[in-house]
């Protein structure tokens, strides 16, 4: 008969496994099928031998039910794309980025809007503040994100954050502030702390806001990257460390005061109650994220056991809390904070059981061991979630965690508690805490600048057999007892992860990847030993670019460390906007362009018809513009032919009627295997003469989802289909990949959105 603790742990693991399975499900279960599945699950509980299956199905059903609730709450499709004048409340701290501000809004008595939406306001007349009531002219759509290998999934993020629409504020005079200061008591407290932290200025203000009230809207992308590279980003999230410190401070303060004033009753019981109240208050003020929920409830259960004079069993508490949080909010299972928070606790409990020795002289060495155990034990999670290994984390955390634990967090908490009664002392505490942050950040910046501090892994994407097998191997060092020879395999697992690189095409073959970059273009062409990129996608008014968000992560995912040729078809931003990011982010060889580019800082050759080169059994040849052409703008676009024997891929840029006529006069072949549809499927391109001359097997349009021009035009798509082509577009398919070989022609056609399909993803059929 298994013990009660074993039963709780087993039940927790089975239910969470069901939730993870549902998280990777493609099937959207309708209400009738869901009801039948729920009844079947209940019936399975009656049969003891299959009760494990019943617990698994409970997790599956709960996640799907919660997911359906999120989908049902989304913006009604009939309002998508329309301009709506609506009154909304600013529900969280605005995030300013470049010339734009991102806002989380909730409707004010407007049934057209869903309960939570994320909108961007470009060049706002005034930065909105938390709690304000505004009247905005909004243009919304249902949650959707670009789909590319190795890149962040916006659609998954919006689902797990329960955001039901996205869009932007239409510029104009109709946007106006109606009311200010509509704040709850907790929001008022949070806003006041953020305002006080803001007076300090610098990067320390953003960290103070994060560890004080859980607000990370002031953290810059560069600052976050430095913390992530050194494995110390957990310091900026209110986690078990911060909640535990708050509880411990309250506990010892009450014990001290009880002794001084000789209060009646059991001093330890009073201190325990005070600790739980402090932890709960801190968690509520911080936004009650998953790590703070976990820490608060665990402390509560441990306190109940202490007050009832019963032994607290750590394993049972962890499993019970994980199960409770999942049942209350199944979608939280997708949060990195859920798996990392519970994962870290499990690793620490295992460490305490297997490694911790009660000899004071060994404490420092045990702390070092603990950091490396955390690195290896959490490696499967950090690799799958972030595709990186922060090798500097043990050293950085060995220094930063004590400073944050004994100086930064206590002083921040003191500032929060003192402000209502002693503003001067509160200000001093906050400023000293800020000094400690600045010192720590200098250390973090120095470590982050080292090349060995952080390693981004190639090809780890999804739960395929190889990834699961190899990524779990480093954890053997933690799980296996000391002295077991098999523990050495963990090091081999780490080396395998570092050396892993997705295999490229063989000689006389190329892999072509038309990335989904919104309304723009970026194509990566990889041969046996070289890489060419055709266009870079756009830059964004809010800062950053498609190159940073999609192209560079894709190159890292593929293990590509050098761009041999970078072709910019023409100077329009949706084709050239990411050029600075690529030049800064990766080595670039020769650059070609169809028209003059500004602010490149290095030589750029003009592409001209007749230029060609051979490498890896592949011919690269420019077909347009001609040496004597005087085209400008779209018609000056480079047109590049990539040939593997008699099979050709033709990349066309944005050429229109005049450019197509010029191209046809010098086209050296009569057909192509694959064609990139000119100008995103515009009616001004893809003339019948060009389509009938090329007659490809596959035609691909790079377009943005729901773009305002309505690209690709149906008449254009029909024209390519009429010529015998299978037609694809990135808005429907996500990134589109294929292999072109001298002997076999086109193979390995892959639509990323289909491969990564989940039941909550939006679909678009043309």
Secondary structure in CASP SS format (residue, H / E / C, confidence):
PFRMAT SS
TARGET T0000
AUTHOR 0000-0000-0000
METHOD secondary structure of the structure
MODEL  1
X C 1.00
X C 1.00
X C 1.00
X H 1.00
X H 1.00
X H 1.00
X H 1.00
X H 1.00
X H 1.00
X H 1.00
X H 1.00
X H 1.00
X H 1.00
X H 1.00
X H 1.00
X H 1.00
X H 1.00
X H 1.00
X H 1.00
X H 1.00
X H 1.00
X H 1.00
X H 1.00
X C 1.00
X C 1.00
X C 1.00
X C 1.00
X C 1.00
X C 1.00
X C 1.00
X H 1.00
X H 1.00
X H 1.00
X H 1.00
X H 1.00
X H 1.00
X H 1.00
X H 1.00
X H 1.00
X H 1.00
X H 1.00
X H 1.00
X H 1.00
X H 1.00
X C 1.00
X C 1.00
X C 1.00
X H 1.00
X H 1.00
X H 1.00
X H 1.00
X H 1.00
X H 1.00
X H 1.00
X H 1.00
X H 1.00
X H 1.00
X H 1.00
X H 1.00
X H 1.00
X H 1.00
X H 1.00
X H 1.00
X H 1.00
X H 1.00
X H 1.00
X H 1.00
X H 1.00
X H 1.00
X H 1.00
X H 1.00
X H 1.00
X C 1.00
X C 1.00
X C 1.00
X C 1.00
X H 1.00
X H 1.00
X H 1.00
X C 1.00
X C 1.00
X C 1.00
X E 1.00
X E 1.00
X E 1.00
X E 1.00
X E 1.00
X E 1.00
X E 1.00
X E 1.00
X C 1.00
X C 1.00
X C 1.00
X C 1.00
X E 1.00
X E 1.00
X E 1.00
X C 1.00
X C 1.00
X E 1.00
X E 1.00
X E 1.00
X E 1.00
X E 1.00
X E 1.00
X E 1.00
X E 1.00
X C 1.00
X C 1.00
X C 1.00
X C 1.00
X C 1.00
X C 1.00
X C 1.00
X C 1.00
X C 1.00
X E 1.00
X E 1.00
X E 1.00
X E 1.00
X E 1.00
X E 1.00
X C 1.00
X C 1.00
X C 1.00
X C 1.00
X C 1.00
X C 1.00
X C 1.00
X C 1.00
X C 1.00
X C 1.00
X E 1.00
X E 1.00
X E 1.00
X E 1.00
X E 1.00
X E 1.00
X E 1.00
X E 1.00
X E 1.00
X C 1.00
X C 1.00
X C 1.00
X C 1.00
X C 1.00
X C 1.00
X C 1.00
X C 1.00
X C 1.00
X C 1.00
X C 1.00
X C 1.00
X H 1.00
X H 1.00
X H 1.00
X H 1.00
X H 1.00
X H 1.00
X H 1.00
X C 1.00
X C 1.00
X C 1.00
X C 1.00
X E 1.00
X E 1.00
X E 1.00
X E 1.00
X E 1.00
X C 1.00
X C 1.00
X C 1.00
X C 1.00
X C 1.00
X C 1.00
X E 1.00
X E 1.00
X E 1.00
X E 1.00
X C 1.00
X C 1.00
X C 1.00
X C 1.00
X C 1.00
X H 1.00
X H 1.00
X H 1.00
X H 1.00
X H 1.00
X H 1.00
X H 1.00
X H 1.00
X H 1.00
X H 1.00
X H 1.00
X H 1.00
X H 1.00
X H 1.00
X C 1.00
X C 1.00
X C 1.00
X H 1.00
X H 1.00
X H 1.00
X H 1.00
X H 1.00
X H 1.00
X H 1.00
X H 1.00
X H 1.00
X H 1.00
X H 1.00
X H 1.00
X C 1.00
X C 1.00
X C 1.00
X C 1.00
X C 1.00
X C 1.00
X C 1.00
X H 1.00
X H 1.00
X H 1.00
X H 1.00
X H 1.00
X H 1.00
X H 1.00
X H 1.00
X H 1.00
X C 1.00
X C 1.00
X C 1.00
X H 1.00
X H 1.00
X H 1.00
X H 1.00
X C 1.00
X C 1.00
X C 1.00
X H 1.00
X H 1.00
X H 1.00
X H 1.00
X H 1.00
X H 1.00
X H 1.00
X H 1.00
X H 1.00
X H 1.00
X H 1.00
X H 1.00
X H 1.00
X H 1.00
X H 1.00
X H 1.00
X H 1.00
X H 1.00
X H 1.00
X H 1.00
X H 1.00
X H 1.00
X C 1.00
X C 1.00
X C 1.00
X C 1.00
X C 1.00
X H 1.00
X H 1.00
X H 1.00
X H 1.00
X H 1.00
X H 1.00
X H 1.00
X H 1.00
X H 1.00
X H 1.00
X H 1.00
X H 1.00
X H 1.00
X H 1.00
X H 1.00
X H 1.00
X H 1.00
X H 1.00
X H 1.00
X C 1.00
X C 1.00
X C 1.00
X C 1.00
X H 1.00
X H 1.00
X H 1.00
X H 1.00
X H 1.00
X H 1.00
X H 1.00
X H 1.00
X H 1.00
X H 1.00
X H 1.00
X H 1.00
X H 1.00
X H 1.00
X H 1.00
X H 1.00
X H 1.00
X H 1.00
X C 1.00
X C 1.00
X C 1.00
X C 1.00
X C 1.00
X C 1.00
X H 1.00
X H 1.00
X H 1.00
X H 1.00
X H 1.00
X H 1.00
X H 1.00
X H 1.00
X H 1.00
X H 1.00
X H 1.00
X H 1.00
X H 1.00
X H 1.00
X H 1.00
X C 1.00
X H 1.00
X H 1.00
X H 1.00
X H 1.00
X H 1.00
X C 1.00
X H 1.00
X H 1.00
X H 1.00
X H 1.00
X H 1.00
X H 1.00
X H 1.00
X H 1.00
X H 1.00
X H 1.00
X H 1.00
X H 1.00
X H 1.00
X H 1.00
X H 1.00
X H 1.00
X H 1.00
X H 1.00
X H 1.00
X C 1.00
X C 1.00
X C 1.00
X C 1.00
X C 1.00
X H 1.00
X H 1.00
X H 1.00
X H 1.00
X H 1.00
X H 1.00
X H 1.00
X H 1.00
X H 1.00
X H 1.00
X H 1.00
X H 1.00
X H 1.00
X H 1.00
X H 1.00
X H 1.00
X H 1.00
X H 1.00
X C 1.00
X H 1.00
X H 1.00
X H 1.00
X H 1.00
X H 1.00
X H 1.00
X H 1.00
X H 1.00
X C 1.00
X E 1.00
X E 1.00
X C 1.00
X C 1.00
X C 1.00
X H 1.00
X H 1.00
X H 1.00
X H 1.00
X H 1.00
X H 1.00
X H 1.00
X H 1.00
X H 1.00
X H 1.00
X H 1.00
X H 1.00
X H 1.00
X H 1.00
X H 1.00
X H 1.00
X H 1.00
X H 1.00
X H 1.00
X H 1.00
X H 1.00
X H 1.00
X H 1.00
X H 1.00
X H 1.00
X H 1.00
X C 1.00
X C 1.00
X C 1.00
X C 1.00
X H 1.00
X H 1.00
X H 1.00
X H 1.00
X H 1.00
X H 1.00
X H 1.00
X H 1.00
X H 1.00
X H 1.00
X H 1.00
X H 1.00
X H 1.00
X H 1.00
X H 1.00
X H 1.00
X H 1.00
X H 1.00
X H 1.00
X H 1.00
X H 1.00
X H 1.00
X H 1.00
X H 1.00
X H 1.00
X H 1.00
X C 1.00
X C 1.00
X C 1.00
X C 1.00
X C 1.00
X C 1.00
X E 1.00
X E 1.00
X C 1.00
X C 1.00
X C 1.00
X C 1.00
X C 1.00
X C 1.00
X C 1.00
X C 1.00
X H 1.00
X H 1.00
X H 1.00
X H 1.00
X H 1.00
X H 1.00
X H 1.00
X H 1.00
X H 1.00
X C 1.00
X C 1.00
X H 1.00
X H 1.00
X H 1.00
X H 1.00
X C 1.00
X C 1.00
X C 1.00
X C 1.00
X C 1.00
X H 1.00
X H 1.00
X H 1.00
X H 1.00
X H 1.00
X H 1.00
X H 1.00
X H 1.00
X H 1.00
X H 1.00
X H 1.00
X H 1.00
X H 1.00
X H 1.00
X H 1.00
X C 1.00
X C 1.00
X C 1.00
X C 1.00
X C 1.00
X C 1.00
X C 1.00
X C 1.00
X C 1.00
X E 1.00
X E 1.00
X E 1.00
X E 1.00
X E 1.00
X E 1.00
X C 1.00
X C 1.00
X C 1.00
X C 1.00
X C 1.00
X C 1.00
X C 1.00
X C 1.00
X E 1.00
X E 1.00
X E 1.00
X E 1.00
X C 1.00
X C 1.00
X C 1.00
X C 1.00
X E 1.00
X E 1.00
X E 1.00
X E 1.00
X C 1.00
X C 1.00
X C 1.00
X C 1.00
X E 1.00
X C 1.00
X C 1.00
X C 1.00
X C 1.00
X C 1.00
X E 1.00
X H 1.00
X H 1.00
X H 1.00
X H 1.00
X H 1.00
X H 1.00
X H 1.00
X H 1.00
X H 1.00
X H 1.00
X H 1.00
X H 1.00
X C 1.00
X C 1.00
X C 1.00
X C 1.00
X E 1.00
X E 1.00
X E 1.00
X E 1.00
X E 1.00
X E 1.00
X E 1.00
X C 1.00
X C 1.00
X C 1.00
X C 1.00
X H 1.00
X H 1.00
X H 1.00
X H 1.00
X C 1.00
X C 1.00
X H 1.00
X H 1.00
X H 1.00
X H 1.00
X H 1.00
X H 1.00
X H 1.00
X C 1.00
X E 1.00
X E 1.00
X E 1.00
X E 1.00
X E 1.00
X E 1.00
X E 1.00
X C 1.00
X C 1.00
X C 1.00
X C 1.00
X C 1.00
X C 1.00
X C 1.00
X C 1.00
X C 1.00
X C 1.00
X C 1.00
X E 1.00
X E 1.00
X C 1.00
X C 1.00
X C 1.00
X C 1.00
X C 1.00
X E 1.00
X E 1.00
X E 1.00
X E 1.00
X C 1.00
X C 1.00
X E 1.00
X E 1.00
X E 1.00
X E 1.00
X E 1.00
X E 1.00
X E 1.00
X C 1.00
X C 1.00
X C 1.00
X C 1.00
X C 1.00
X C 1.00
X C 1.00
X C 1.00
X H 1.00
X H 1.00
X H 1.00
X H 1.00
X C 1.00
X C 1.00
X E 1.00
X E 1.00
X E 1.00
X E 1.00
X E 1.00
X E 1.00
X C 1.00
X C 1.00
X E 1.00
X E 1.00
X E 1.00
X E 1.00
X E 1.00
X C 1.00
X C 1.00
X C 1.00
X C 1.00
X C 1.00
X H 1.00
X H 1.00
X H 1.00
X H 1.00
X H 1.00
X H 1.00
X H 1.00
X H 1.00
X H 1.00
X H 1.00
X C 1.00
X C 1.00
X C 1.00
X C 1.00
X C 1.00
X C 1.00
X C 1.00
X E 1.00
X E 1.00
X E 1.00
X C 1.00
X H 1.00
X H 1.00
X H 1.00
X H 1.00
X C 1.00
X C 1.00
X C 1.00
X C 1.00
X C 1.00
X C 1.00
X H 1.00
X H 1.00
X H 1.00
X H 1.00
X H 1.00
X H 1.00
X H 1.00
X C 1.00
X C 1.00
X C 1.00
X E 1.00
X E 1.00
X E 1.00
X E 1.00
X C 1.00
X C 1.00
X C 1.00
X C 1.00
X C 1.00
X C 1.00
X C 1.00
X C 1.00
X C 1.00
X C 1.00
X C 1.00
X C 1.00
X H 1.00
X H 1.00
X H 1.00
X H 1.00
X H 1.00
X H 1.00
X H 1.00
X H 1.00
X H 1.00
X C 1.00
X C 1.00
X C 1.00
X E 1.00
X E 1.00
X E 1.00
X E 1.00
X H 1.00
X H 1.00
X H 1.00
X H 1.00
X C 1.00
X C 1.00
X E 1.00
X E 1.00
X E 1.00
X E 1.00
X E 1.00
X E 1.00
X C 1.00
X C 1.00
X C 1.00
X E 1.00
X E 1.00
X E 1.00
X E 1.00
X E 1.00
X E 1.00
X E 1.00
X H 1.00
X H 1.00
X H 1.00
X H 1.00
X C 1.00
X C 1.00
X C 1.00
X C 1.00
X C 1.00
X C 1.00
X C 1.00
X C 1.00
X C 1.00
X C 1.00
X C 1.00
END
